Amino acid sequence: MTSGSSVLVVGGGVIGCSIARELAGRGVDAVVLERAEPGAEASSAAAGLIAPQAEGLPPGPLFDLAIASRALYPRLSEELAGETGADVGWRRKGILRCRLDGGEGISRYAWQREAGLTVEEAGVDRIREITAGLAGSEAREGLFFPEDGIVDPRRLTRALAESARRRGVRFVTAAARRFLADGGLCRGVETDGGDFEADVVVDAAGAWASIDPEVAPVAVEPVRGQIVDLRPEGPMLPSVLESEDVYLVPRDDGSLLVGSTEERVGFLKEVTAGAVVALVVAACRLAPSLSRARLAGAWAGLRPGSADGLPILGPANIPGLYFATGHFRNGILLAPITARLVADALTGVPAPMLEPFSPGRPGLNPAVSRRPSVVFG
């Protein structure tokens, strides 16, 4: 790597902060442009599930990426605690996914056991044991994924940002307006606070990644997700509890997050009565004692979705620009592996796991080509 190489990361969410931190750890001069507070959008609105198995992802590149990222969380949480003193809430609590009467079957998870992953079948007695008796009578069978876990997204993103600062990353509050293209290269970003130049720009702006579609189109759309915060008056669930309709995520502070919706409503980020009611009803069906819980709040966030549901990771149609967006429901889960692989690609280390997520993959966005990434050094 040559001295003085620089990268400009657009977006200070969990993906942008992770990438900047990783690059800085490799000696790259990194700057993060964020229009508000780091992690203020989808990263803070997430429930924090680290659940590649319980999520029910099919076998393939996304599942492999998710499993690899989950494996990085124990070390990442230790590093962040050592660098910042923060506990980011990484807990391998396990996730119990129940089939309610009349609900979906669990056969679509069978391949995981055949692949050697830990999947435990749970009948009524085991469900009661895992949930401390809080699951309802309709939960008659399920699967327990002991390797899945949770993290606190807000604490995680704050810790990533602080770690990045301590590694030398500079954070600038500014809103990106367009890319600075000169001679067929992306040389920086024009913002409402002036122009910023760098050797490479990484667009990690999540649902807002379509910064300059005439110069660099990217097929990302916002997908709204709403979450309800309940405060149970009795015992807390020992692990995450899910059905096909809802998930219940216990937090160390006594809150229980109930989520989540998937709504394609553009950039309309608001909480709706219908979503809150639907989530609470589903939660009480899964764990009836929650009917006595206090409703502490609700919020919405905008996830970055792609046409095929896969992240968009790789070089844009213009050299000097790299995309790291489209993570949809899995931004928190995929942040560690995304940071590592993007940093690999930008510093000349082979990163074959990125190939299926190329911005130029067939059917995603024909306007984006398969140009190679700019490599430092």
C-alpha positions in Angstrom: 0.0 0.0 0.0 1.3 3.4 -1.0 1.8 6.2 1.6 -1.0 8.7 1.6 -3.8 6.5 0.1 -7.2 7.8 1.1 -10.8 6.7 1.2 -14.0 8.7 1.6 -16.9 6.7 3.1 -20.3 8.1 2.5 -22.6 7.1 5.3 -22.0 6.7 9.0 -24.2 3.8 9.8 -23.0 0.4 11.0 -21.6 -0.5 7.5 -19.8 2.8 6.9 -18.3 2.9 10.4 -17.2 -0.7 10.1 -15.5 -0.2 6.8 -13.8 3.0 7.9 -12.5 1.4 11.1 -11.2 -1.6 9.2 -9.4 0.5 6.6 -7.9 2.7 9.3 -6.6 -0.3 11.0 -4.7 -1.2 7.8 -3.1 2.2 7.6 -5.5 3.9 5.1 -6.5 7.5 5.6 -10.3 7.4 6.0 -12.9 10.1 6.3 -16.6 9.4 6.9 -19.3 11.8 5.6 -22.5 11.5 7.5 -25.5 13.9 7.2 -26.6 13.4 10.8 -25.3 11.5 13.8 -23.5 8.2 13.1 -25.9 5.3 13.3 -29.0 7.6 13.5 -31.0 5.8 10.8 -31.5 2.1 10.1 -28.6 1.0 12.3 -30.2 2.4 15.4 -33.7 1.2 14.4 -32.7 -2.4 14.1 -33.4 -5.2 16.6 -29.8 -6.5 16.4 -30.4 -10.2 15.5 -27.3 -12.1 14.6 -29.3 -14.9 13.1 -28.2 -16.4 9.8 -29.7 -19.7 10.8 -33.0 -18.7 12.3 -33.5 -16.1 9.5 -34.1 -19.1 7.2 -31.8 -17.9 4.5 -31.5 -20.5 1.7 -28.1 -22.2 1.0 -25.9 -20.0 -1.1 -23.6 -17.0 -1.1 -25.7 -14.9 1.3 -26.0 -17.6 3.9 -22.2 -18.3 3.6 -21.5 -14.6 4.0 -23.8 -14.4 7.1 -22.3 -17.4 8.8 -18.8 -16.0 8.2 -19.9 -12.7 9.7 -21.5 -14.2 12.8 -18.2 -16.0 13.5 -16.5 -12.5 13.7 -18.7 -11.1 16.4 -17.1 -12.6 19.5 -13.7 -11.1 18.5 -15.2 -7.8 17.3 -17.0 -7.3 20.6 -13.8 -8.0 22.5 -11.8 -5.6 20.4 -14.4 -2.8 20.8 -14.5 -3.4 24.5 -10.7 -3.1 24.7 -10.6 0.0 22.4 -13.6 1.9 23.8 -14.7 0.3 27.0 -18.1 -0.4 25.5 -20.2 -3.5 25.9 -22.0 -3.8 22.6 -24.4 -6.3 23.9 -23.2 -9.3 21.9 -24.9 -12.3 23.5 -25.1 -15.8 22.1 -28.5 -16.3 23.6 -29.8 -18.7 21.0 -33.0 -18.2 19.0 -36.1 -20.4 19.2 -38.3 -20.3 16.2 -41.7 -21.8 16.9 -44.4 -23.2 14.7 -47.8 -22.0 15.9 -51.0 -24.0 15.2 -51.8 -23.4 11.6 -48.4 -21.8 10.9 -45.6 -22.7 8.5 -43.7 -25.9 8.8 -40.0 -26.2 9.7 -38.8 -28.4 6.9 -37.1 -25.6 5.1 -34.4 -25.6 7.8 -33.6 -29.3 7.4 -30.7 -28.7 5.1 -28.8 -26.9 7.8 -28.5 -30.0 9.9 -27.4 -32.0 6.9 -24.7 -29.3 6.3 -23.4 -29.9 9.9 -24.9 -26.8 11.5 -26.3 -27.0 15.0 -30.1 -27.2 14.9 -32.2 -28.6 17.7 -35.7 -29.8 17.4 -38.0 -28.6 20.2 -41.3 -30.1 21.4 -43.7 -28.6 23.9 -41.5 -29.5 27.0 -38.3 -28.2 25.4 -40.0 -25.0 24.3 -41.2 -24.4 27.9 -37.7 -25.0 29.2 -36.1 -22.6 26.7 -38.6 -19.9 27.2 -39.0 -20.3 31.0 -42.7 -21.2 30.4 -43.5 -17.9 28.6 -44.3 -19.4 25.2 -48.0 -19.9 24.6 -49.9 -23.2 24.3 -50.0 -22.8 20.5 -46.2 -23.2 20.3 -46.1 -26.9 19.9 -43.0 -27.5 17.9 -40.0 -25.5 16.9 -36.3 -25.3 16.2 -33.6 -23.9 18.5 -30.5 -22.3 17.0 -28.0 -22.1 19.9 -25.2 -20.4 17.8 -27.4 -17.4 16.8 -27.4 -14.4 19.0 -28.1 -10.7 19.4 -26.2 -7.4 19.7 -27.3 -3.9 20.7 -27.1 -1.9 17.4 -27.0 1.5 19.0 -24.2 0.6 21.3 -22.5 -1.3 18.5 -22.5 1.6 16.1 -21.4 4.1 18.7 -18.5 1.9 19.6 -17.5 1.3 16.0 -17.5 5.1 15.4 -15.4 5.7 18.5 -13.0 3.0 17.6 -12.7 4.4 14.1 -11.9 7.9 15.6 -9.3 6.4 17.8 -7.7 4.7 14.8 -7.5 8.1 13.0 -10.8 8.3 11.1 -12.2 11.7 10.7 -16.0 12.2 10.8 -17.5 15.1 8.9 -21.2 16.2 9.1 -22.3 16.8 5.6 -24.9 15.6 3.1 -23.6 14.2 -0.2 -25.1 15.8 -3.3 -23.2 14.2 -6.2 -20.0 12.5 -7.1 -17.1 14.4 -8.4 -16.3 12.8 -11.8 -13.3 13.9 -13.8 -11.7 12.2 -16.7 -13.8 9.1 -16.3 -12.9 8.7 -12.6 -14.7 9.4 -9.3 -12.4 11.7 -7.4 -14.6 12.6 -4.5 -18.0 13.9 -3.4 -19.7 17.3 -3.5 -21.6 18.0 -0.3 -23.6 20.8 1.2 -20.4 21.6 3.1 -18.0 21.7 0.2 -16.1 19.2 -1.9 -14.2 16.3 -0.5 -11.6 14.4 -2.6 -10.1 10.9 -2.1 -8.4 8.1 -4.0 -11.6 6.0 -3.6 -15.2 6.8 -2.5 -17.2 4.1 -0.8 -20.9 4.6 -1.0 -22.3 3.1 2.2 -25.3 5.4 2.5 -27.9 2.6 2.9 -31.3 3.5 1.7 -29.9 6.8 0.5 -27.1 5.2 -1.6 -28.6 6.5 -4.9 -26.7 9.7 -4.5 -26.0 10.5 -8.1 -28.0 8.1 -10.4 -26.9 9.8 -13.6 -23.2 9.2 -12.8 -23.5 6.0 -10.8 -26.8 4.2 -10.7 -27.5 1.7 -7.9 -30.6 -0.4 -7.5 -31.5 0.4 -3.9 -34.8 1.2 -2.4 -36.0 2.0 1.1 -37.9 -0.7 3.0 -39.6 0.5 6.1 -39.4 -1.6 9.3 -41.3 -0.8 12.5 -40.5 -2.1 16.0 -42.4 -2.0 19.2 -40.7 -1.7 22.6 -42.5 -3.6 25.4 -41.6 -3.7 29.1 -42.8 -7.0 30.6 -43.9 -6.9 34.2 -42.8 -10.5 34.9 -39.7 -12.6 34.0 -37.8 -11.9 30.8 -37.4 -14.3 28.0 -34.0 -16.1 28.3 -33.5 -16.2 24.6 -35.0 -14.7 21.4 -38.4 -16.2 20.6 -39.8 -16.1 17.0 -42.8 -17.3 15.0 -43.5 -16.7 11.3 -45.2 -13.5 12.2 -43.0 -11.8 14.8 -39.8 -11.9 16.8 -39.2 -11.1 20.4 -35.8 -9.8 21.4 -34.9 -9.5 25.1 -32.4 -6.7 26.0 -30.2 -6.3 29.1 -32.1 -3.2 30.1 -35.4 -5.0 30.6 -36.9 -4.0 27.2 -38.4 -6.5 24.8 -38.2 -5.6 21.1 -41.1 -6.8 19.0 -40.6 -6.7 15.2 -40.7 -6.2 12.4 -42.6 -5.0 9.4 -41.4 -4.8 5.7 -43.1 -1.9 3.9 -42.2 -0.4 0.6 -43.5 3.1 1.1 -40.6 5.2 -0.2 -38.8 7.4 2.3 -41.8 7.7 4.6 -40.4 6.9 8.0 -43.2 6.9 10.5 -44.9 4.6 13.0 -48.4 3.5 12.1 -51.2 2.3 14.3 -51.8 -0.7 12.1 -48.3 -2.0 12.4 -48.1 -1.5 16.1 -51.4 -3.4 16.6 -50.3 -6.3 14.3 -47.0 -6.7 16.0 -48.5 -6.6 19.6 -51.2 -9.1 18.7 -48.6 -11.5 17.2 -46.4 -11.0 20.2 -49.2 -11.8 22.7 -50.2 -14.9 20.6 -46.6 -16.2 20.9 -46.1 -15.2 24.5 -49.5 -14.5 26.2 -48.1 -12.9 29.3 -47.1 -9.9 27.2 -50.7 -8.8 27.2 -49.8 -7.2 30.6 -46.6 -5.6 29.4 -46.2 -1.8 29.3 -45.9 -0.3 25.8 -42.8 1.8 26.1 -42.5 3.1 22.6 -42.2 2.3 18.9 -40.0 3.4 16.0 -39.4 3.0 12.3 -36.3 2.7 10.2 -35.6 2.5 6.4 -33.6 -0.5 5.4 -31.7 -0.6 2.0 -33.3 -3.2 -0.2 -32.2 -4.5 -3.5 -34.2 -6.1 -6.4 -32.9 -9.6 -5.6 -32.5 -9.3 -1.8 -28.8 -9.5 -1.9 -26.3 -6.8 -0.8 -24.6 -4.7 -3.4 -20.9 -4.8 -2.8 -18.2 -3.9 -5.3 -17.0 -1.4 -7.9 -19.5 0.9 -9.6 -19.6 1.7 -13.3 -17.1 4.5 -12.8 -13.5 3.8 -11.4 -12.8 5.2 -8.0 -16.3 4.5 -6.7 -17.3 1.4 -4.6 -20.7 0.4 -3.4 -21.4 -1.2 0.0 -25.2 -1.1 0.4 -28.4 -3.2 -0.1 -28.0 -5.2 3.1 -31.8 -5.1 3.8 -32.6 -7.0 7.0 -29.0 -8.1 7.6 -27.0 -4.9 7.9 -26.1 -5.5 11.6 -25.3 -9.1 11.0 -23.2 -8.5 7.9 -21.3 -5.5 9.1 -18.1 -7.3 10.3 -17.6 -9.4 7.1 -18.6 -6.5 4.8 -15.9 -4.4 6.4 -13.2 -7.1 6.1 -14.0 -8.0 2.5 -14.4 -4.4 1.3 -11.1 -3.5 2.9 -9.5 -6.6 1.3 -10.7 -5.6 -2.1 -9.5 -2.0 -1.8 -6.1 -3.0 -0.5 -5.4 -5.7 -3.1 -6.3 -8.7 -1.1 -8.4 -11.3 -3.0 -12.0 -11.3 -1.8 -13.8 -14.0 -3.9 -16.8 -14.0 -1.5 -17.7 -10.6 -2.9 -18.3 -11.8 -6.4 -21.9 -12.8 -6.1 -22.8 -9.4 -4.7 -21.3 -7.3 -7.6 -23.2 -4.2 -8.5 -23.0 -5.5 -12.1 -24.6 -8.9 -11.5 -27.2 -9.9 -14.1 -30.7 -8.6 -13.6 -29.8 -6.2 -10.8 -29.0 -3.0 -12.7 -27.9 -3.2 -16.3 -26.5 0.3 -16.1 -23.7 -0.8 -13.8 -20.7 -2.5 -15.4 -18.1 -4.9 -14.0 -15.1 -2.6 -13.9 -12.4 -3.7 -11.5 -12.0 -1.9 -8.2 -9.3 0.7 -7.6 -6.6 -0.9 -5.5 -4.3 1.0 -3.2 -0.6 0.3 -3.7 
